Amino acid sequence: MWRSDRYGPQVALRVGAGGASYRIDAGAVVGVLRRDGPESGRMPVCSLAERLGAADAGSAGGLILTLESRWGRFGLAVDSAEKPPGLGAVRSVRLPRGLPAWFTGVVPFAGEMLMCLSADALHPEASRGESLPDGFAEVVPVAPFTSREPARRPVLLFSLPGLDVTFVLSAAQIVELGAPGRVWSVPGAPAWFRGVTEWRARPLPVVDLAGCLQQPPTPASSVRRFLIARSARSAETVALPIGADISSRALPLPYGRWTREAPFSMEHVRGLFEGDGRPVVAPDLDAIMS
């Protein structure tokens, strides 16, 4: 058994479970036990793979992390645990609200995207969505989308394969248009959250706009590009998988307001218009990220 008070500041563990790797701050770890050790029966123990609903959750885990949480001390069964140099010094990037409270953020490390684990949320007595970790942004009211911007400011129009919707974003929100990259999935995430990708050596959340409208998910095989965009108010950056149909137009656009019942959920929509006989949607990236 080894104890976390030996490590000093900025130390974190990389733990493996269910075929994936995660990060947990060593400050929450009291020690590591063998699963068949005598001390392992003196506290509640849960499997990390089963807690996260991992696809490969068959392994019970040969090690038990003894963790301190606000619910008390408990054991977390994992397949492996190590202390890679430098992992604790990597700053985590926050994730959108609405994801499981098990995760406090994500860090890039050694070619991987490691989800950061919360000992408080993983305790067997903690509910899955009970509370959000510290550091998550509050919801910020966003002004309705308007097409009265100066004509010199263009917009980008794009579509998703299999969805009869045109999306529109201000050119000021567009950061980059690039090829799709590898996506690391997040256990327990809603369908609209595809996972995390690496962009310029930092993690970016990958959001499927079809899922945000509560429509069938965009097939991964039909994604042709990642549109890197930022939210209008909070300047959060996100990767949007899109198809090949992209164009730039100057304002004002010849579109009218949608006068019928909305054909999909409006929770993540700033504006809904009608153009060329189909819905034109201005997505609300602030609402998606918060």
C-alpha positions in Angstrom: 0.0 0.0 0.0 1.3 3.5 -0.8 -0.1 6.8 0.4 -0.8 10.1 -1.3 1.0 12.3 1.3 4.3 11.1 -0.2 3.8 12.8 -3.5 3.9 16.5 -2.8 2.0 19.2 -4.8 0.7 18.8 -8.4 0.6 15.0 -8.5 -2.1 13.0 -10.1 -2.7 9.4 -10.9 -3.6 7.8 -14.2 -6.0 5.0 -13.6 -7.4 2.4 -16.0 -10.8 0.8 -16.0 -13.1 -0.7 -18.7 -10.5 -0.2 -21.4 -10.1 3.5 -20.8 -7.8 5.8 -18.8 -8.7 8.6 -16.4 -7.0 11.1 -14.1 -7.6 11.6 -10.4 -5.8 14.1 -8.1 -3.6 12.3 -5.7 -4.9 14.5 -2.9 -8.1 12.5 -2.9 -6.3 9.1 -2.7 -5.4 7.7 0.7 -3.7 4.7 -0.7 -3.9 1.7 -3.1 -4.8 -1.8 -2.0 -4.8 -5.2 -3.7 -8.4 -6.3 -4.1 -7.8 -9.5 -2.0 -6.1 -7.6 0.8 -7.5 -7.6 4.3 -8.2 -3.9 4.4 -10.4 -4.0 1.3 -13.3 -5.4 3.2 -13.5 -2.6 5.8 -15.2 0.0 3.5 -17.8 0.2 0.7 -16.2 -0.6 -2.7 -17.5 0.1 -6.2 -16.1 -0.7 -9.6 -15.1 2.4 -11.6 -15.9 0.6 -14.9 -19.4 -0.3 -13.7 -20.0 3.1 -12.1 -19.3 4.8 -15.4 -21.3 2.2 -17.4 -18.2 1.4 -19.5 -18.8 -1.0 -22.4 -15.9 -3.2 -21.2 -17.0 -3.5 -17.5 -16.5 -7.2 -17.1 -13.2 -6.8 -15.2 -13.7 -6.3 -11.5 -10.4 -4.5 -11.2 -7.4 -5.9 -9.4 -6.6 -2.7 -7.4 -8.6 -0.6 -5.0 -8.1 3.1 -4.7 -8.9 4.2 -1.1 -10.5 7.6 -1.6 -11.6 10.4 0.7 -14.9 12.1 -0.2 -17.5 14.3 1.5 -19.5 11.1 1.8 -16.7 9.4 3.7 -14.0 7.0 2.8 -14.6 4.3 0.1 -12.9 2.0 -2.3 -12.8 2.4 -6.1 -11.9 -0.8 -8.0 -9.7 -0.1 -11.0 -7.5 -2.2 -13.4 -4.4 -0.1 -13.0 -2.9 3.0 -11.3 0.3 4.8 -11.9 1.9 8.2 -11.3 3.2 9.6 -14.6 5.5 12.6 -14.1 3.9 15.9 -15.1 0.3 14.7 -15.2 -0.6 16.7 -12.1 0.8 19.9 -13.7 -1.5 19.8 -16.8 -4.4 22.2 -16.5 -7.8 20.7 -17.0 -10.3 22.1 -19.5 -13.9 22.3 -18.3 -16.7 20.4 -20.0 -20.3 21.6 -20.8 -23.0 21.4 -18.2 -25.3 18.4 -18.5 -22.5 15.8 -18.3 -22.2 13.4 -15.4 -20.8 15.0 -12.3 -18.2 12.2 -12.2 -16.1 14.4 -14.4 -14.6 17.7 -13.4 -12.8 18.4 -16.8 -10.4 16.8 -19.2 -6.7 17.0 -19.8 -4.5 16.2 -22.8 -1.6 13.9 -21.8 0.7 11.5 -23.7 -1.5 11.4 -26.8 -4.7 10.8 -24.8 -7.6 12.8 -23.5 -8.0 11.9 -19.8 -11.3 12.6 -18.1 -10.7 14.0 -14.6 -12.6 12.1 -11.9 -14.4 13.5 -8.9 -14.2 11.4 -5.7 -17.3 13.0 -4.3 -19.4 12.1 -7.3 -18.1 8.6 -7.5 -19.0 7.5 -4.0 -21.7 4.8 -4.0 -24.1 7.1 -2.0 -23.7 10.0 -4.5 -26.4 10.3 -7.2 -25.2 10.6 -10.8 -26.4 14.1 -11.5 -26.6 15.5 -7.9 -24.3 18.4 -8.2 -21.9 20.1 -10.6 -18.2 20.4 -9.8 -16.7 23.7 -8.8 -15.6 25.8 -11.7 -18.5 25.2 -14.1 -19.9 28.3 -15.6 -23.3 29.6 -14.7 -26.0 30.0 -17.3 -25.7 33.4 -19.0 -28.8 34.9 -20.7 -28.2 35.4 -24.4 -29.8 38.0 -26.6 -32.0 36.6 -29.4 -30.4 36.2 -32.7 -31.0 39.0 -35.2 -30.1 39.5 -38.8 -29.7 43.3 -38.4 -26.0 43.1 -38.2 -24.0 45.3 -40.6 -23.8 44.0 -44.1 -20.0 43.9 -43.9 -20.2 41.0 -41.4 -20.8 37.8 -43.3 -22.3 34.5 -41.9 -21.5 30.9 -42.6 -24.2 28.5 -43.8 -23.7 24.8 -43.4 -25.7 21.6 -43.1 -25.6 18.1 -41.6 -25.9 14.9 -43.6 -29.4 13.5 -43.4 -31.0 16.5 -41.7 -33.1 18.9 -43.8 -31.9 22.0 -41.9 -29.6 24.9 -42.8 -27.5 26.2 -39.9 -26.1 29.7 -39.7 -23.4 31.2 -37.6 -21.8 34.6 -37.6 -18.3 34.6 -39.2 -17.1 36.3 -36.0 -17.8 33.0 -34.3 -15.8 30.8 -36.7 -12.3 29.9 -35.6 -11.2 27.2 -38.1 -12.5 24.7 -40.6 -10.6 21.4 -40.6 -10.6 17.7 -41.1 -12.3 15.5 -38.5 -10.0 14.2 -35.7 -10.1 11.4 -33.3 -12.9 11.7 -30.7 -12.6 10.3 -27.2 -16.1 9.3 -25.9 -17.3 10.3 -22.4 -19.2 7.6 -20.4 -22.7 8.6 -19.5 -22.8 11.7 -21.7 -26.0 12.7 -23.5 -26.4 11.8 -27.2 -25.6 15.3 -28.4 -22.2 15.3 -26.8 -19.9 13.1 -29.0 -16.9 13.4 -26.7 -13.6 15.3 -26.8 -11.1 15.9 -29.6 -7.6 17.4 -29.7 -7.2 20.7 -31.4 -3.9 22.7 -31.2 -2.7 20.5 -28.3 -5.8 21.3 -26.2 -9.1 19.4 -25.6 -12.3 20.5 -27.3 -15.8 19.3 -26.7 -17.4 17.7 -29.8 -21.1 18.6 -30.1 -23.6 17.1 -32.6 -26.1 19.9 -33.5 -28.6 17.2 -34.7 -28.7 15.8 -31.2 -29.1 19.4 -29.8 -32.4 19.6 -31.8 -33.4 16.1 -30.5 -33.1 14.7 -34.0 -31.4 11.4 -34.9 -27.6 11.6 -34.5 -25.4 12.5 -37.4 -23.7 9.3 -38.7 -19.9 9.5 -37.9 -19.2 8.1 -41.4 -20.9 11.0 -43.1 -18.9 13.7 -41.2 -16.6 15.5 -43.6 -15.2 18.4 -41.5 -15.0 19.8 -38.0 -16.2 23.4 -37.7 -14.3 25.0 -34.8 -16.5 27.8 -33.4 -16.9 29.9 -30.3 -20.0 30.9 -28.4 -21.1 34.5 -28.8 -21.1 35.5 -25.2 -18.8 33.2 -23.2 -16.3 32.6 -26.0 -16.2 28.9 -25.3 -14.7 26.9 -28.2 -16.4 23.8 -29.5 -16.0 21.4 -32.5 -19.1 20.8 -34.6 -19.1 17.8 -37.0 -20.6 18.9 -40.3 -21.0 17.7 -43.9 -19.4 19.1 -47.0 -22.1 21.7 -47.8 -20.7 25.0 -46.6 -21.0 28.6 -48.0 -20.5 32.2 -46.9 -23.1 34.9 -47.4 -23.3 38.5 -46.6 -26.1 40.0 -44.4 -28.9 40.7 -44.6 -30.2 37.2 -45.6 -33.4 36.8 -47.6 -35.0 34.7 -44.9 -38.2 35.3 -43.1 -39.2 34.3 -39.5 -40.6 30.8 -39.0 -44.3 31.2 -38.5 -45.3 27.6 -37.9 -44.8 25.3 -35.0 -41.1 24.6 -34.4 -40.3 21.2 -36.0 -37.7 20.3 -33.2 -36.6 21.3 -29.8 -35.7 25.0 -29.4 -33.7 24.6 -26.2 -30.4 25.2 -28.0 -31.7 27.6 -30.7 -31.2 31.4 -30.8 -33.2 31.9 -34.0 -35.4 30.0 -36.4 -36.1 31.2 -39.9 -37.4 29.9 -43.2 -35.4 29.9 -46.3 -35.8 28.1 -49.6 -38.6 26.0 -48.0 -36.5 24.6 -45.2 -35.7 25.6 -41.6 -32.7 27.9 -41.1 -31.4 27.6 -37.5 -29.0 29.8 -35.6 -27.7 27.5 -32.9 -27.1 28.8 -29.4 -23.6 27.7 -28.6 -23.8 29.5 -25.2 -26.8 27.4 -24.2 -25.1 24.2 -25.4 -21.9 24.9 -23.5 -23.7 26.0 -20.3 
